[in-house]
Amino acid sequence: MKVVISPDSYKGTLSAIEVANAMQAGILDANPSIETVILPVADGGEGTLESLVASTDGQYISQHVLDPLGREIEARYGVLGDNETCVIEMAQASGIMLLQDKEKNPELASTYGTGQLIKAALDEGFRKFIIGIGGSATNDAGIGMLKALGLQLKKEDGTLIADEVSALLDLASIDVSQLDPRLAEATFIIACDVDNPLIGERGATAIFGRQKGVKEHQIAYFDSCLKQFADIVEMQIGIRLHDYKGAGAAGGMGGALIAFLNGTFNVGIEIVMNAVQLKKHLEGAGFVMTGEGKSDRQTLHGKAPLGVAKAATSANVQAILLSGAIEENDKPELLNYFTVVESLVDENISIQQAMQEPYYFIRMKTKKMFENYIQNGYNFAPS
């Protein structure tokens, strides 16, 4: 029997590869002769880089860049096993996890470091990019990234605007003459599961600004800053970001990639599954095992486990979902896609225990499930 192991991370506890290793250990505890294939996945946000590099036998390249507040840090980008495709996860350089709560500052937080990562990869000769844009600390419309790549944002008098987001209100023209010419040779696939426009009640600031430090009374102000940027882009480039689906992703990073790097959106999990060749590995498998930190109805809206389950259905493979926690009321809907739906947290295991020893409990739960499988034949007992 062959089992493909393709979980997302259990955010806050284990990375996707760590979860996969725990699942593999549990399966082999049940029967060492079971063939296992580890292909950790992600949905385009934090963890996408690690999943793609691990699953394709790729490599990491480290680079000194600036974090959201302009401090020098070491960040990584990935190169897939094809040695041609570069993976940049903006959370590495511009992520909210790089800041303490008290440091969140939507006026100053910049995507400049992400632009530095792109430039470094261009210097190394890469022209095929996958950009994961989840987990950002920024609401700067991606202008930091664009500045790092040579774009100039100017006032009415021709001088450059300041670096603060509020300086976008002074924006009168965009000078692309100094934009890195190598970008014209490059392709950018944007890994993202967010379809919000740049501005408005469903825009970057209104929906995601609060988690980045935008106060309630500041939402309209910051939205007006992004609107000014969108107005100038529409006037000069002819692309209307105001209501463009996905332009509001990562504080407007999506819009910057669309307008100036000719980026194309794809659902994050679809990009990851294609890159790791999940469908190919599902051939001849009996089961695929996936999971995430918490599963509920949101799982059915573009999250990684759903993508895995759909691929499994197409390949006539049974899908097992083992997540840290699962909303009991949502189990019936999840069972429409998964043969088995299990949670680490149950009547015997508390949330605190699961958080403290996730590897152990994933391994034990997996072992129990596959022991049941071996005893009962090809059908798991219902959860």
N, C-alpha and C positions, 0 to 999 in steps of 0.2 A: 504494500500500500504506500502511496505517495501523498504527502501533505505539504502544501505550500503555505508558508507562514508570512502573512503580510499585514501586520498591525501598524497603526499610527502610534505616535508617542502617547504616554499617559502623562499629560502635561503637569508639571510640578513634581513629578516623581521619577519616571523613567523615560529615556529616549526610545524611539521606535525600535532601534536595533537591540536595546536592552530588553524591551518587551518581547521581541522575537526570540531572543536567546532563552528567556524564561519559558516561553511556550515550547520551544524545541526541547528543552530539558525535561519538561513534563511529558511530552509525547514519548521521548526515548525512555523515560522512567517506566512508562506503561508497556512499551515494547521496543527494545533496542533495534529491531530489524526494520522498523518503519523508516522509509526514505523521507527526508525532510529537505525543503528548499526554503531558505530565508530570503525574503524580499520585502524589507520594511518600506512603508509608503508614507505619504503625507499629502495634504490638500493644497499645498502652495504656500502655506505660512511657515512659521518656525518649525524646523525639523526637516524641511524639504531637502536642503543641502545634504544633510547627513544621510537621509534615505537614498537619494540618488547616487551619491558617491559609494555608499556601502553596497548597494544592490548591483552596481555595474562594475565593481572592482576599479573604481576611479581613484583619484588622488586629490589632496588639498594643497593649495598654495596660499601662504600667509603674506600679509601685506600690512604695513603701518598706514593707518588712515585716521581721520578725525571722527569722533563719536558725535551724537546729536548736538552736544554743547561745545564742540570744537576742541575736545581733549584728545590727544594722540592715544590710540589703542592699536592692538594687533587684531586684525580680522582675517577671515579666510574666505576664499572662494573655491569652488570645486571644478574638477575636470572629469568628465565621464570616462568610462572605459574605452570609448571610441577615440579618445585623445583629440577630439575636435570640438566637443560641446562644453561650453563653460556655464557653470551654474552659480548665480549670485543670489544670495538670500539677503535682502536689504536689512533684515533684523541683525545681521552680523555687524553692520556699521551704523545703522540708524534705528536700531530697535528700542522699544520701550523697556525691555529687560535690562538695558544698559544704564538706566536711570533709577535712582531711588524716587519714591513718591514725592518727596519734597523738592526734587530737582526738575520735575516735569514743567516745561516752559514752552507753550505753543508759539510764543513770539520769537524765541531764539532757536528752537530745535530745528535742525537742518538735515537734509539728505545728502549733504556734500560728500560725506564718507562713502556713500554708495556709488556716487559718481567716480570717486577715486578708485574704487574696486573695478569698475568698468574700464577705466582708463588703463589700469595696471594689466588687466586681461588683454586689452587691445595691444599693449606694448609687447605682450608675450605671443602675439600672433593669432589670438582667437577672434573668430568672427561669427560664431554661432552661440547665441546666448539664451539661457532660460533664466528669467528673473522672477524670483519668489518675493511677493511684495506684502506679505502679512506681518503683523507684529510691530508696526512702525511707531516711533515716538513723535512723529512729525505731522504737521498740518501746513506744510510750506508749498504745496502744489508741485513738488518735485524740483523747485527752482535751484535748490542747493546742488542736486545732482547735475542739473543742466549747466550751472556755473562751473563745476569741476571739469566739465567736458568742453568748455570754451564759450558757451552762450553768454551774451552780454545783454543785460536788462537796463534800459536807459530812461532817464527823465526827459521832460520836454526840452531841456537845454542841452541834451546829449551826454550829460554826465551819468555815471553809473548809479543806480539806486543802492541804498544801504542793504545790509544782509538780513535785517529783521523782516519778518513776514509783513508787518504793517507798512513797510516801504513799498509793497506792491501797489499801494494807493497812489504812489508817485509814478508808476510805470506808464510810459507813453509810447515806447517802441521796443522791439526785440531785434537785436542784431545777431544774425546767425553766421556772419562771415568768418568768425573765429571758431565756430563749432568744429570739433575734431573731424577731419575729412574721412577718417577710417570708418566712422559710423555709417557712411553711405554704403560700405561694403558688407556691413554686419546685419544679421537678422536677430530680432528680439521677440521671443515668445514670453508672454506675461502669464505667470502661474498665479491665478487668483480665483476665488469663489465669491467675490463681491461684485454686485452690478450697480452700485450706487452712482449717481451722477456727481459732478463736481460741486454744484451748489444747490441751494434750496432745502426744503424740509427733509429730503432724503439724501442730502449731500454730505460731503466729507466732514464738515464741521458739525452739522446738526446731529449726525448719527454717531460719529466716532470721536468728536472733539473732546467730550467730557473726560474720556479715559486718558487723554493726553494732556489734561490740565486746563482745558478751556472752561471757564466759569459760565454759568447759565446766562448772565447778562452780557457776556462777550461773544456769544454765538453769532449774532447778527453782524457784529463788527468784523470778525475774522472771515465770515462768509463774504462780506463786501470786498475784502482783500483778494480772495480767490476769484470773485466775480470780475474784478478789474483785470486780473491776469487772463481770465477766459475771454473777456471782451477784446483785449489786444491780440490774443492768439487768433480769434475768429477774424478779426480785421486783417491781420497780416498773413496768416497761414491758411485761412479758409476752413478751419476745423472748429466746429462748435462744441466745446467741452462742457458747457453749462449743463446740458441734459444728456450727455453721452454716457451710455451704460458702462460702468467700470472706471470712468474718469476720476471718481471720488475715492477709489481704493487707495489705502495707505496715505491718507491726507492729501490726495491729489497726485500722488506719484504715478498712478495709472494714466492720468491725463497727459502728464509730461512725456511718458514713454510713447503714447499714441501720437502726439502732435510732432515730436521732434526726433524720435528714434524709430518711427514707423513700426511701433510695437503692435503685436496682435494678441488678443486675449484668448486664453483657453482655460477650461476648468482645471484647477491645480491637480486634482487626482488623476485626470485623464493624461496630463503631461507626464506625471510620475509613472503611471501604469505603462504608457508607451515606452518611456525611457528604460524601464527595468524589464520590459518584455513579459509582463505578467501573463498575457494570454498564451504566449508560447509555453511558459512554465506550467500553466494549468493543464496542458495536454497530458493525459494519462493520470492526472491526480484524482484522488477520491474526495479530498477535502481541501478547502482553503480556510485558514484561521486568521481572523482579523480582530481589531478592537481599538479602543481609545479610552481616554480618561473617564468620560461620561457620555453615555448614549441616551438620546431622547428623540423627540420629533425632529430636532434640528439635524440629526444624523442623516435624515432622509432628504436634506436639501444641499447636496453637493459635498458632504463630508467624505473623508477617505474610506471608511468602512462600506458605505453604500456603493461607491465605485467598484470596490473589490467584489461585493455581493453581485452586482450586475454582471461583471465579467465572469464570475463563477456560474451564474445562471446560463449565460451564453455558451459556456463550455461544458454544461451539464455536470457541474461539480457542486457538491454541497458546501455551503458557507456557514462557518461557526463564528459567532460574535461573542467575545469575552472582553468586557470592559470593566473599568474600575467601579463604576456605579451605573445603574440603569433605572430610569423612571418606570416604576411598575405599571403605571397607566399607559405607557407608550409601548410596552412589550408586544401587545397584539399587532400593532402596525409594523414593528421591527420584524416580527415573525413572518410577515409577508415576503421578506427578502432573505432571511436567515433560517437555516434549519434548526439551529440552536442559538438561544440568546441567554447568556449567563453573566452575572455580575460578581465581582470579587466580594462586594459588600452583601452580606446576607444575615440570617438570624444568628449565625455563629461567628461572623467576622465583622467587626465594627469599622466605620470609616477611618478611625484613628489607626487601627491595626493595619488596614489595607494601605494607608499612606506611609506608615512606618516601615513595612516589610512587603512592598509590592512584588518584588521578584519572587519571594518565597510563596506568596499566595497565588500568583499567576501560575507558577510551576505546579503547585498542589492541585489547583482547580483543573488545569489542563490534564494532569495525570489521571484524575478521577474521571473526566469526560471520556478519555480514550480507553481507560479500563472498562467503562460501561459499553463503549463501542465494541471492544473486543469480545466482551461477554454476550452482548445482545445482537451481534451481527451488524449489518449495514445500516441499521436505523438507530439513531440516538433516541433515548427516552425523551419525551417532551419536557421542556423546562417548566 
